């Protein structure tokens, strides 16, 4: 029996200090958690591989660096490839772009968040974690305008608080939580 959710996708963004948090979130999710998770993590553009493999060691779900026009599937975690913006298209596929960096970053959290907001609207949850720039804040603002749910890591817990604080400066997040509470929130979605 398929579990029905009010949400159809989760997008997560992070930069400096967020990798271990993302690993912990993914390893804590139960197997029956089937909502697709799409992650943009700032990474070095000349390091082409290894991230998906590292994440797959702790996750119960398939970890994929998507290719252009790949269909978004349930029960899968997608990670933006190095040096490409990752966008969600209206037909629930991905597109990759090498357009200019946003907030000095490619992949950009803002690009993923804004494109996912246009497709999923109120059925989207966005989570923004630790980071040292403001990438993600404008995307969060668009998600809020289109009815999605905003969660930011508590800046007092974040290893680098600039990124979550930048959201608070321009839009009111729905929830400010520490990592363990984010995990509990997500786990409760399958109960």
N, C-alpha and C positions, 0 to 999 in steps of 0.2 A: 504494500500500500504506500503510495507516494504521500509525503508530508506536505501540506499546503502552508506556504509562508506568505505574509503580507509583503515580503521583500523578494526581489528577483535577482539581486546582485549586491555584492559588497566590494567596495574599492578601498584599498589601503595605501597610504603614502607615507614614506619615511626617508630619512637621510641619516646624518651623523647620529649615532647612538641608538638606532632603531632596529638593527639587524637581529640582535638577540631577542628583542621584544616580539618581532614578527615570528621568529622560530618558536618562541614559547606559545604564542597565540595558536599557531597552526598545529603544534603537537598536542595542544589541549582540546582541540575540537573533536567531538565524537564522530565515528565513522558515518553515522546517519545524517550528519550535517551536509546537505547536498547543494546549498546555494553556491554558485560560482564566486570565487574570490579572485579579484584582479589587483595586482600589486605593482606599484611603481616605487622602486627603491633607487635612490641616487647611487651610482656606481661608476667606477673608473671606465672611461670609454675604450681604453685599449685592452681591458680584461674582458674577453669575449665569452668565456665559459666558466663554469664552476659554481655560480650562484644557485641555479636550479638544482644542481646535484647536491649541494650542501643542504638546501632546504628539504630535499626529498628524503634525506637521512632521518629526519625527525617527524615528518608529516605522514598521516595515514592516507593522504590523497595524492592523485597524480599531480606532479608539478611540471608545468609546461612553459617554455618561452615561446609564445605563439608566433606563427608566421602570418604574412599578409593574407587576408581573406579567410583565416581559420574561424570556424564556427565556435561560439561560446557554448560549452557543455556544462551540465550540472556536475556536481561532485568533483570539480577540478579547480586547481589553483594555477593562475596565470601570472607570470612575472615578466614585466617589460624587458625586452632584450637590451643589451648594452648599446648605447649610442643611437637608439631609435625612440621617438615618441610613440606611445601606444594609444590608439584611439578605438572607441567602440562605435560601430556603425549601426544604422537603423535596422539592418537585417540581422542583428545580433552576431556579427562577425567582427574581427579585429582588422584594423589597418595600421600599417607602420609608416612613419614619416621621418625624414631627415631634415625637416625644417629647422630653422635657427633654434638654439637653446632658449629656454624660458627660465628666468631667474638663474642663469648660468648652468642650466641642467637640461640634459637630453639623455635619458627620458625625463619628461617633466610631469610632476604630479598634477599641476593645473590642467595640462592638456588631457590627461586621462580623466580627471574628475569632471571637467566641463563636457567632454564628449559623452561620458556615461550618464551624466545628468540629463542630457538631451534625449537619450534613449529610454532610460528607466524611470525618470521623474520621481514620483513619490514612492516607488518601489526600490529605491536605492539607499543603502547605508554607506556613508563615507567615514573612514577612520584615519585621522592624521596623527602621526607619532613624532618622536624626537627628530630634530633637525636644526641645521645652522643657517637656513635662509628662509625666505617667505614663500617658497614654492608650495602650492596647495591652498593657500588662503583664498585666492580669487576663485579657484575651482570649488571650494567649499561654499563660497557666497552664491555661486550659480546653482549648486545642488540645493541649497536652502530656498532660493527663489523658485525652484521647480518642484518643491515639496519633499525632497529627500531628507534623511535623518543624518545629522552631523554629530560625530563623536570625536573628541580630541583627548589625547593622553594628557593627564594632569601635568601642567608645566612644572610643578614642584617635583614630580617623579621623573620627568624626561631628563635624559642625560644632557641634552642640549635643548633648552626651552624656547628658542627663537621661533621655531616653526609652529608649535601649538599656540604660543602667545600671539603670533601674527594673525591667526584666525579670530581670536577674541577682539583684536583691534578693529576688524571690519564687519563681523557678523556674529550673532549670538549662537554659539553651538547649542545643540539640544542637550548634550551630555558631556560632562568633563569627568573622566574616570582614570584611575590607576589601572595598570595592566590586568591585574587579577579580576577587577570588576568588569573590564571589557570582555574578558573570557567568560565570566559568569553570564553577562548579558547575551553573548552569542550562544552559549550553551542553552539558555532558557528559550531560545527560539525554536528548539526542537522538542520541547516538552509539551 
